[in-house]
Amino acid sequence: MFRAIGNILKGLGTTLRIFGTVPNQTISYPEKKRDLPPRYRGVHKLRRYSDGLERCVGCELCAASCPAYAITVVAAENDPEHRVSPGERYAARYEIDYLRCIFCGECERACPTDAIVLTPNELPPFISRRQVVMTKEDLLEPYPGGDPPVFKMHPWDNAPDRIDRFPIPEQQRSMHGD
């Protein structure tokens, strides 16, 4: 019994010794935000072409490639007089359930028109489930020339025919010989 109490006191001593030497890791969110890695994948954004048409053509490849089944796309036929996207169809309903989303980026890779991208922004805090299911209106960037985008732009957003979806940061570029 004395041996057990001795072991408990020894463990408590180790805990107290480390407790005094390790700095506090707690941050005061939302006043102070933590630094995120350069390739952090956060909230999605639906992009537009420079003429204001939506890039999403309602092909539903993003929903098919999502391993968590977090994306819902319902396509509709485009009206020739009032086009929404350049294709025959457009996404009449586009939703992402962020309680299911694992931020893997498969939707971004599957999209043939680069309509959906993951931004470096964190998901805002939410109170109800309705706030977590983002609709097309929440995800779609505003018209060109209108209000500035809510989301931070990726460095490659201005290149319409980009090939490299995940650019190499400057620190690693020298290692790869680029």
C-alpha positions, 0 to 999 in steps of 0.5 A: 500500500505504501508503495502505491502511495509512493508511486502516486506521489512520484507521478504527481511530482512529475506532473507538477514539474512539467506543469511549471515548465511547459508554456500555456497552449490555450488561445483566446478564440475569437480575439486571437486566431491560430496560425494555419498551415499554408495549404489549409483547406477551409470553407468552399466557394462557388466561382463565377466567370468574369462575365458573371455566369456561374462556372457550375454546370450541374454535372454533379461530379463533385457530389459523386466524388465526395466520400462523406456524401456532404454535397447535394446538387440538383441540376436544371435546364438552362433557359436560353434567354436568361442563362445562368451558366455557359452549359446546357444545365446549371445547379438549381440547388447546391448544398454542402453539409459541413457536419459531414464534410471532411475537407478532403478536396475531392470535390475540387479535383473532380470539377471540370470547370473549376467551379468549386474551390476550398478557401483558406478561411475557417468555418464560422461558429454555428449554433444550429444545424441550419447554419452548417448546411451552406446553400448555393447563395452562401457559397456563390461569389458575388457578381464581378464589379459588385461587392468584394468577395467575402472569401480570401482569394487563392493566389491562382484564382485569377488564372482561368486555365490553371493546372496546378491545383495545389501550388508548392510554397516558396520554401519547398519550391527550391527542394523540388528544383522548380 
